[in-house]
């Protein structure tokens, strides 16, 4: 018989409460409860500080991405070109392309790419302010958003998470030393011969 969803959730919640030290277990020592409380406080600090780090780094990365988008929109434009020659090299393929610019003039340019291209292909290429072609499209807004999310996540992990994780490791070592001393004392008491 398969358990109902409600009955399947209760054991999971009980396990989570047990792992967090919130189950009122009488066998738990004071040092165990203290370590759990400090761990929860550090977790809450990470939630608060991590948000601040993520917001700041994400905002900076997003602003930088918007500036790059605007620069690309102002200085680059797309054309359809014919790839007349493709030479494979150790640093990618050197491609010669021919296209007609907005004024009707015939242009020829070369660029290097890692993309698989063949001579004779018609491809959309992007021309920069310096007149150099590239297969790399202008920066898209999706890239700006993804880089902002990545920067925010990395800043939260490195800026807030790492110091708090190191602090918790120090707390855990101190609690472990105290726990081991208590166990040694209790074992010594247990192994002491009875005077009866």
N, C-alpha and C positions, 0 to 999 in steps of 0.2 A: 504494500500500500504506500503510495507516494504521500509525503507530508504536504500539508496545506501551506500556502505561502506565509501565513501568520505564524504557524508553528515552526517554520524554518528560520524565521527572523529572530525569534527569541534566543535560541542558542548562540547565534552570531552576536547579538547585542551583549549577551552574558560574557562571551569571550572578549569582546572589546572592553567592557567594564573591568574584567579581570586584568587584562593587559595594562590598562591605565591605572590600576590600583584603586578603583572606585567600588570594589565589591564588598568591602567590609570584612575581608578575610582576617581572622584572628591570628593566623600564623605569620602574617606580615609584620615585620619589625618596624620600629619608628624610622630607622634609617631608610628602609624601602619606601615608606610613605613620603618622607622628606625628599628623596630623590625623584619620586613621581611628581610631587608638587612643583619642585624646581623645574623639572622637564616641561610641565604644562605651562608654567610662567614663561619659560624661554620660547616655547612654541607660540604663545600669544604675542610675545615681543617680536618674533619673526613675522607674524601676520601683520602687525602694525608697522614695523620698520621696513619689512620687505615691500609693502605697498608703497611707502614713500620712495625707496630706492627705485622701484620699478616705474613709478610715475615720472620721476625726474629723468631717468635714463631714457625711458620710452619717449618722453616729450622732446628731449634733445635730438634723438635719432629721427623722430618724425619731422621735426622742423628742418633738419639737414636734408632729409629725403625730399621734402616739398621744394626746398631751394634747388636741389638737383633736377627735379621734375621741371620746374620753371625754366631753368637754364637750358635743359635739353629741348623743351618746347620752343624756346626763343632762338636756339642756335642750330638745331638739327632738323632735317626734313627727309622724308622717305621718297625714293624713286624706284622704278623697276629697271633693273640693269641686266645685261647679258654678261655672263661670266665667260670670257673668251679664253682664259688660260688658267690652269690649276697645276701648280708644282708642289709636290709633296716634299717636306723637309723635316729636319729634326725638331723644329719648333712650330709645327703645324703646317698647314697648307698656305702657300702664297698664291693669292688669287688676283688676276687682272680682270677688271670689270669695265664695261662701256655703258654709258647712259646719256640721255639728253636732259640737260638742266631746264629749269623753268623758263629761261630766256631762249630756248631752242638751240643752244650751243652743244656740240658733241663733246663729251668728257670721257677721259680714261683715267683710272686710278687703280692702285694695288692696295691690298690689305692682307693680313694673316689671320687665319681662323683654324679652330680645331674641328669645326663642323664638317660633315661629309658633304662635299660639293663636287660637281663635275663640270667640265668645260662645256659650253653651249647652253647651260641652264639659264632660264629667266628667273631672277630672284629679286625680292624686295630688299634693298639695302638702304642704309641711312647715311646721309652726308653731313659731316660736321661743319662747324663755322670755318675751319681751315680748308675745307674742300676735300678732306680725306674720307673715303668710304669705309663702311663697317657693316658686318652682318648683325652686330649687336643693336637691337632696337632701342628707341628712346626709353628712358626710365618710365615704368608704369607705376600707378598708384598702389597696386597690390604689393609690389616689392617694398615700397616705403612703409606700408602697414606691417608687413611681415618682419622687416628689419627692426621696426619700433618695438614689436612684441618680443622679438628675440633679445634685443638690447635690454628691455625692461626685465625679462626673466633672468638674464645673466647677471644684471646688477642686483636683483633681489637675492639671488643665490650667493653671489660673491660678496656683496656689501653687507647684507644682513644675515644671511644663512651661515656663512662660513665662520664668522666670529662667534655666533651663538652656538654653533655645533662644537667649536673648540671649547667654549665655556662649559657646555654640557659634558664633554669628555672629561674635563677637569673635575666637575662635580661627581661624575660617575666613578672616577678613580678614587677620589676621597671617600665616597660612600662605600666602595668596595673594600678599601683598607679598613674602615671602621667595621664593616660587616664581618670581615675575616677575623679581626681581633675579637669581636663578640663571639664568633663561632669557636675560636680557640679557647676562650675563657669558659664557654659552656661545655665544651668537650672535656676540658680539664676538670670541671666540676662534676661532670657525669662519670668520668673515669676514676675519681677519687674513691679509695676504698671506704666502705661503710664502717662506722665505728660500733655497730651493733654486735 
